[in-house]
Amino acid sequence: MNIGDKMPDILGKDANGNEIKLSSFPENMKFIIYFYPKDNTPGCTAEAISFRNNYDTFLKMGYQVIGVSKDSEPSHKKFIDKHCLPFPLVADTDTSLCQAAGVWQLKKMAGREYMGIVRTTFVCDHDGTVTDVVNKVNTKLAGEQLFKLLDGRGAINPS
């Protein structure tokens, strides 16, 4: 997915089995939709905590944070509870959203190849149109990285 493309309205189900639809959020809400490989791994946990720690600021700026991985609803529930995450995590168990976003790709690690989620963050307007893409995510500073990006565009000022 590139700048100008549109996220699907229906993203999938959250940790409680509720359908997450962009159109069900307030009309003027924008979105930070981040794709991550796996619940409870060091990098993914650091990224989620960075978004958690900056969540109230993102909301004040008009952005809803939504995480996506191929983990199951029960896995997401445990991850949310363990780290007190205040935002929804979409269980994309069939990888259809990951494929639509272009983040389900061939990866290589320790000499083996496999299909997996390439960590990517999309910033979207209220209608789901992608306005920014972060391909090189700093997991420990994911929230701050987005503040710099958005402020550099003159879009917001998080202070």
HELIX and SHEET records of a PDB file:
HELIX    1   1 LEU A   22  SER A   24  5                                   3    
HELIX    2   2 PRO A   42  LYS A   60  1                                  19    
HELIX    3   3 GLU A   73  HIS A   83  1                                  11    
HELIX    4   4 SER A   96  ALA A  101  1                                   6    
HELIX    5   5 THR A  139  LEU A  141  5                                   3    
HELIX    6   6 ALA A  142  GLY A  152  1                                  11    
SHEET    1   A 2 ILE A  10  LYS A  13  0                                        
SHEET    2   A 2 GLU A  19  LYS A  21 -1                                        
SHEET    1   B 5 LEU A  89  ALA A  91  0                                        
SHEET    2   B 5 TYR A  63  SER A  69  1                                        
SHEET    3   B 5 LYS A  30  PHE A  35  1                                        
SHEET    4   B 5 THR A 120  CYS A 124 -1                                        
SHEET    5   B 5 VAL A 130  VAL A 134 -1                                        
SHEET    1   C 2 TRP A 104  MET A 109  0                                        
SHEET    2   C 2 ARG A 112  ILE A 117 -1                                        
END                                                                             
